[in-house]
C-alpha cells in the first residue's frame, strides 16, 4: 500500500503565489491613500488590486485541483 502524498506535495507553489497576491493587496490599497493621491490613482490601484484577487483565486483553484489529482494516485 502506497502512502498518500503530502497535502502540499503538488499544490505548494500555486498556494505560495496566491498568498503573495493577497499580501500585495494591503500596500496597493493603503499607500495611495496615505500619500493623499488623487482619486484616479486610488481607483487605478484598486482595480490593480482586484486583478491580484482574481489571480489568487485562480491559483488557489489550481492548487486544490493539483492536490486532488495527486491524492488519486497513478491510474
Backbone as CSV, one residue per row, in Angstrom:
resi,resn,N_x,N_y,N_z,CA_x,CA_y,CA_z,C_x,C_y,C_z
1,UNK,0.843,-1.176,0.000,0.000,0.000,0.000,0.887,1.237,0.000
2,UNK,0.653,2.125,-0.970,1.446,3.346,-1.080,0.911,4.413,-0.130
3,UNK,1.850,5.206,0.368,1.455,6.306,1.243,0.884,7.439,0.396
4,UNK,-0.087,8.123,0.930,-0.685,9.255,0.228,0.314,10.407,0.202
5,UNK,0.330,11.184,-0.864,1.254,12.308,-0.933,0.896,13.369,0.099
6,UNK,1.885,14.139,0.487,1.652,15.223,1.430,0.686,16.234,0.814
7,UNK,-0.012,16.948,1.643,-1.042,17.870,1.158,-0.455,18.898,0.202
8,UNK,0.705,19.419,0.508,1.303,20.429,-0.342,2.247,19.879,-1.379
9,UNK,2.226,18.576,-1.603,3.202,17.969,-2.495,3.154,18.562,-3.893
10,UNK,1.968,18.730,-4.445,1.860,19.275,-5.793,1.226,20.661,-5.800
11,UNK,0.550,21.039,-4.733,-0.165,22.308,-4.738,0.557,23.421,-4.010
12,UNK,1.793,23.212,-3.617,2.503,24.191,-2.796,2.844,25.479,-3.501
13,UNK,3.367,25.402,-4.722,3.795,26.613,-5.427,2.613,27.531,-5.751
14,UNK,1.495,27.023,-6.272,0.372,27.936,-6.517,-0.173,28.569,-5.238
15,UNK,-0.159,27.827,-4.142,-0.634,28.394,-2.875,0.285,29.522,-2.427
16,UNK,1.588,29.318,-2.560,2.543,30.357,-2.166,2.356,31.607,-3.013
17,UNK,2.161,31.435,-4.305,1.937,32.592,-5.174,0.613,33.282,-4.849
18,UNK,-0.406,32.506,-4.504,-1.700,33.091,-4.138,-1.573,33.919,-2.861
19,UNK,-0.802,33.425,-1.905,-0.603,34.182,-0.664,0.133,35.483,-0.954
20,UNK,1.113,35.433,-1.841,1.811,36.666,-2.216,0.863,37.650,-2.905
21,UNK,-0.030,37.139,-3.734,-1.020,38.016,-4.373,-1.916,38.684,-3.329
22,UNK,-2.262,37.937,-2.303,-3.111,38.501,-1.249,-2.350,39.541,-0.432
23,UNK,-1.062,39.288,-0.171,-0.265,40.252,0.588,-0.048,41.553,-0.176
24,UNK,-0.086,41.520,-1.491,0.095,42.727,-2.294,-1.089,43.684,-2.132
25,UNK,-2.223,43.161,-1.736,-3.426,43.985,-1.632,-3.273,45.131,-0.629
26,UNK,-2.657,44.866,0.493,-2.571,45.898,1.539,-1.814,47.139,1.063
27,UNK,-0.599,46.987,0.518,0.071,48.206,0.060,-0.636,48.888,-1.118
28,UNK,-1.235,48.085,-2.011,-1.920,48.693,-3.150,-3.117,49.532,-2.705
29,UNK,-3.753,49.134,-1.634,-4.903,49.899,-1.149,-4.496,51.003,-0.173
30,UNK,-3.449,50.803,0.585,-3.111,51.747,1.644,-2.191,52.881,1.196
31,UNK,-1.176,52.578,0.432,-0.163,53.599,0.115,-0.752,54.788,-0.646
32,UNK,-1.579,54.590,-1.678,-2.127,55.787,-2.339,-2.956,56.667,-1.404
33,UNK,-3.639,56.055,-0.469,-4.435,56.848,0.479,-3.544,57.568,1.494
34,UNK,-2.451,56.897,1.888,-1.550,57.513,2.874,-0.831,58.730,2.294
35,UNK,-0.507,58.694,1.006,0.201,59.820,0.390,-0.772,60.837,-0.202
36,UNK,-2.066,60.654,0.073,-3.113,61.573,-0.375,-3.086,61.748,-1.895
37,UNK,-3.051,60.614,-2.591,-3.054,60.631,-4.054,-4.437,61.004,-4.568
38,UNK,-4.487,61.321,-5.832,-5.764,61.711,-6.426,-6.722,60.520,-6.470
39,UNK,-7.970,60.819,-6.678,-8.988,59.765,-6.731,-8.735,58.812,-7.890
40,UNK,-8.200,59.325,-8.983,-7.914,58.472,-10.136,-6.828,57.449,-9.805
41,UNK,-5.819,57.870,-9.074,-4.734,56.956,-8.692,-5.248,55.909,-7.710
42,UNK,-6.060,56.321,-6.753,-6.631,55.378,-5.783,-7.513,54.360,-6.496
43,UNK,-8.313,54.834,-7.450,-9.170,53.926,-8.208,-8.344,52.970,-9.059
44,UNK,-7.301,53.470,-9.694,-6.447,52.609,-10.517,-5.780,51.534,-9.664
45,UNK,-5.294,51.909,-8.496,-4.671,50.925,-7.603,-5.692,49.902,-7.113
46,UNK,-6.923,50.354,-6.897,-7.975,49.426,-6.508,-8.290,48.426,-7.603
47,UNK,-8.269,48.870,-8.842,-8.502,47.961,-9.966,-7.355,46.959,-10.125
48,UNK,-6.140,47.428,-9.925,-4.988,46.517,-9.974,-5.095,45.501,-8.839
49,UNK,-5.516,45.963,-7.676,-5.689,45.049,-6.538,-6.745,43.994,-6.847
50,UNK,-7.810,44.378,-7.533,-8.827,43.410,-7.926,-8.243,42.344,-8.847
51,UNK,-7.328,42.743,-9.710,-6.636,41.782,-10.566,-5.840,40.768,-9.753
52,UNK,-5.220,41.221,-8.679,-4.479,40.299,-7.811,-5.423,39.352,-7.072
53,UNK,-6.611,39.822,-6.734,-7.606,38.950,-6.100,-8.012,37.839,-7.066
54,UNK,-8.264,38.204,-8.305,-8.635,37.209,-9.315,-7.500,36.211,-9.512
55,UNK,-6.269,36.706,-9.571,-5.118,35.810,-9.721,-5.005,34.859,-8.537
56,UNK,-5.234,35.349,-7.324,-5.156,34.493,-6.141,-6.222,33.407,-6.178
57,UNK,-7.423,33.752,-6.600,-8.497,32.759,-6.687,-8.139,31.687,-7.715
58,UNK,-7.642,32.097,-8.861,-7.258,31.131,-9.897,-6.151,30.214,-9.392
59,UNK,-5.162,30.779,-8.719,-4.058,29.965,-8.204,-4.526,28.994,-7.125
60,UNK,-5.428,29.431,-6.268,-5.933,28.528,-5.236,-6.763,27.397,-5.833
61,UNK,-7.506,27.685,-6.886,-8.256,26.626,-7.562,-7.293,25.634,-8.207
62,UNK,-6.236,26.132,-8.835,-5.234,25.236,-9.433,-4.575,24.369,-8.369
63,UNK,-4.266,24.953,-7.223,-3.625,24.183,-6.157,-4.555,23.097,-5.639
64,UNK,-5.842,23.432,-5.490,-6.793,22.439,-4.998,-6.933,21.291,-5.987
65,UNK,-6.976,21.602,-7.269,-7.069,20.554,-8.286,-5.815,19.690,-8.305
66,UNK,-4.649,20.311,-8.141,-3.404,19.540,-8.141,-3.353,18.589,-6.967
67,UNK,-3.791,19.047,-5.806,-3.810,18.187,-4.626,-4.806,17.059,-4.812
68,UNK,-5.965,17.372,-5.378,-6.980,16.338,-5.586,-6.479,15.277,-6.571
69,UNK,-5.817,15.705,-7.638,-5.286,14.763,-8.612,-4.147,13.938,-8.019
70,UNK,-3.329,14.565,-7.187,-2.218,13.837,-6.571,-2.711,12.814,-5.573
71,UNK,-3.830,13.096,-4.914,-4.342,12.151,-3.930,-4.997,10.937,-4.581
72,UNK,-5.412,11.071,-5.846,-5.991,9.936,-6.563,-4.917,8.913,-6.923
73,UNK,-3.699,9.365,-7.074,-2.605,8.454,-7.399,-2.550,8.122,-8.877
74,UNK,-1.576,7.298,-9.253,-1.461,6.948,-10.672,-2.620,6.068,-11.106
75,UNK,-2.981,6.216,-12.352,-4.125,5.453,-12.863,-3.704,4.142,-13.415
